[in-house]
Each structure stands twice: as C-alpha cells, then as structure tokens.
Amino acid sequence: MNLDRLDRQILNLLQEDASISLRSLAEKLHASLATCQRRIARLKAERILLKEVAIVDRDRVGRPLTVFVSVELEKQNDSLLRVFEKRMLAEKDVLACYEVSGESDFLLIVNSASMESYHALTRRVFSSHNNVRNFTSNFAMNCSKFETKIPVDEVEAD
C-alpha cells in the first residue's frame, strides 16, 4: 500500500494517542471526519494499523522483571523454528520473539513478576524442551527509553 501524507499523519497521531476522537483527529489534520474514518478503515484492512493498546507501568502492576533472552536451538529447520515460535506465542510472559542472525537463533523479551516466575518459565520452556541447546539471560537494570512509536516520515515516497 502506498501511504500518502495524510495516511502518514494519521499513523503518527494515532501512535501518540490511539484514544483520540475521530473529530479531534480530523481537526488536527484539517480533513473531514469521513475522510479520516475511511483512511483508518483502510489502514486497518491493509494490516498497517495492527491494534490499539494501553501501555501500563510494569513496576506499578507488579511485573518489574524484564529479561532479554538469547536462545540457541539444537537443530534448525523450518518446522522446528515454527514449533519454537508457536511455543513462545503461548507464553504470556514473552512480550516479543525475534528470529535473529548471529550466534543465537532467537531473541526474546520477557516480563515477569519475579525471579521465581522467570525461573519457572526457563524450566518449562527451555530446560524441559530438548531442542534448546543454550539460552542466555540478560536482566534489565534500568530503562532509560521505551518507545512503541514507529516514526512514519510525512514525506511522500517517490
């Protein structure tokens, strides 16, 4: 899908505040309500807008532990990679699962309530799963930046 200037502006504003009313969005963009509504519907249909979410403070909801986990599989083929990905989709503590290049096969971002719950996850997912050769845990000590917004340039593509 080719994104024009209005599409890009809509994406940037919705990423700042997905709860903005359609009326406010239209006013900020100097566009009609109907135009904005059609554009948003099209962005959703094209799977450019994936979902609208609320971002919570992890510490204040009792889930302070963030871990970056590098996972090396014993064997790699399309089927085994998909099995691992499917297993990660089922784990509520796994916030992100990336297949990566380099020494590891996957990089996970895990959020847990405690070291005990993270340890239980490692036993359940890595230690008892015979296709995981090795995993390395890196614990976040501080978060100086956390952003979910994908910058969408407002310059039209050539």
C-alpha positions in Angstrom: 0.0 0.0 0.0 1.3 3.4 -0.9 1.0 5.8 2.0 0.3 9.4 1.2 0.9 12.4 3.5 -2.5 12.2 5.2 -2.0 8.4 5.9 1.4 9.1 7.5 0.0 12.0 9.6 -2.9 9.7 10.8 -0.4 7.0 11.7 1.8 9.4 13.6 -1.1 10.9 15.6 -2.7 7.6 16.4 0.7 6.3 17.7 0.9 9.2 20.0 -2.7 8.7 21.4 -4.9 5.9 20.0 -7.8 7.2 22.1 -8.0 10.5 20.2 -11.5 11.1 19.0 -12.2 11.0 15.2 -13.4 14.6 15.4 -10.1 15.8 17.1 -8.0 13.8 14.6 -9.9 15.3 11.7 -9.5 18.8 13.1 -5.8 18.4 13.7 -5.3 17.2 10.2 -7.6 19.7 8.5 -9.5 16.8 6.9 -13.1 15.7 7.0 -14.4 13.1 9.5 -15.5 10.8 6.7 -12.0 11.0 5.0 -10.2 10.2 8.3 -12.7 7.3 9.0 -12.2 5.8 5.5 -8.4 6.1 5.8 -8.3 4.5 9.2 -10.5 1.7 8.0 -8.2 1.1 5.0 -5.1 1.2 7.2 -6.7 -1.5 9.4 -7.8 -3.6 6.4 -4.3 -3.4 4.9 -2.9 -4.5 8.3 -0.8 -1.4 8.7 -2.7 -0.5 11.8 -2.5 -3.7 13.8 -4.2 -2.9 17.1 -4.9 -0.2 19.7 -3.4 -0.7 23.1 -2.9 0.9 26.5 0.7 0.9 27.9 0.9 0.2 31.6 3.7 0.8 34.1 5.3 -2.6 34.6 6.5 -1.8 38.1 3.2 -0.4 39.3 1.3 -3.5 38.1 3.7 -5.9 39.9 5.8 -7.1 36.9 9.2 -5.4 37.4 11.5 -8.0 35.9 12.4 -7.5 32.2 14.8 -10.1 30.7 16.4 -10.2 27.2 16.9 -13.9 26.4 19.1 -15.2 23.6 18.1 -18.7 22.6 20.2 -21.2 20.6 18.3 -24.2 19.2 19.9 -27.6 18.9 18.6 -28.1 15.4 17.2 -25.6 12.9 14.8 -26.3 10.1 11.6 -24.5 9.1 9.4 -26.9 11.1 11.5 -26.7 14.3 11.7 -22.9 14.1 7.9 -22.7 13.7 7.4 -25.0 16.7 9.6 -22.8 18.8 7.7 -19.6 17.6 4.4 -21.2 18.3 5.5 -22.2 21.8 6.6 -18.6 22.5 3.2 -17.3 21.3 1.6 -19.3 24.0 3.8 -17.9 26.8 2.1 -14.8 28.4 5.4 -13.6 29.9 7.1 -13.5 26.4 6.4 -10.0 25.1 8.5 -10.4 21.9 10.1 -13.2 20.0 12.5 -12.3 17.2 14.3 -14.7 14.9 17.8 -13.2 14.6 21.1 -13.6 12.8 24.4 -14.3 14.7 25.2 -16.7 17.5 21.6 -17.1 18.7 18.5 -18.2 16.8 16.0 -16.1 18.7 16.0 -13.1 21.0 13.1 -12.9 23.4 11.9 -10.0 25.6 10.3 -11.5 28.7 8.5 -9.7 31.5 7.9 -11.5 34.8 6.6 -10.7 38.2 9.6 -12.2 40.0 12.8 -14.2 39.6 10.8 -17.2 40.7 8.3 -16.9 37.9 11.1 -16.3 35.4 12.9 -19.3 36.7 9.8 -21.4 36.3 9.4 -20.2 32.7 13.0 -21.2 31.9 12.4 -24.6 33.3 9.1 -25.0 31.5 10.2 -23.6 28.1 14.0 -24.1 27.8 15.2 -26.8 30.2 12.4 -29.3 29.6 12.4 -28.6 25.8 15.0 -30.8 24.2 15.6 -28.6 21.1 17.1 -25.7 23.1 20.8 -26.1 23.2 21.5 -23.0 25.2 19.9 -19.8 26.5 21.4 -16.6 28.0 19.5 -14.2 30.2 20.3 -10.5 30.4 18.4 -8.7 33.1 17.4 -5.1 32.6 18.8 -3.0 35.4 17.2 0.3 34.2 15.1 1.5 31.3 16.1 5.0 30.1 14.0 4.7 27.0 10.9 2.7 26.0 9.1 3.7 22.9 6.5 1.9 20.8 6.0 4.6 18.1 7.4 3.7 14.7 8.4 7.0 13.1 6.5 7.4 9.8 8.0 10.1 7.7 5.5 12.5 6.3 7.4 12.9 3.0 5.7 11.0 0.2 7.6 8.2 -1.3 8.8 8.6 -4.9 
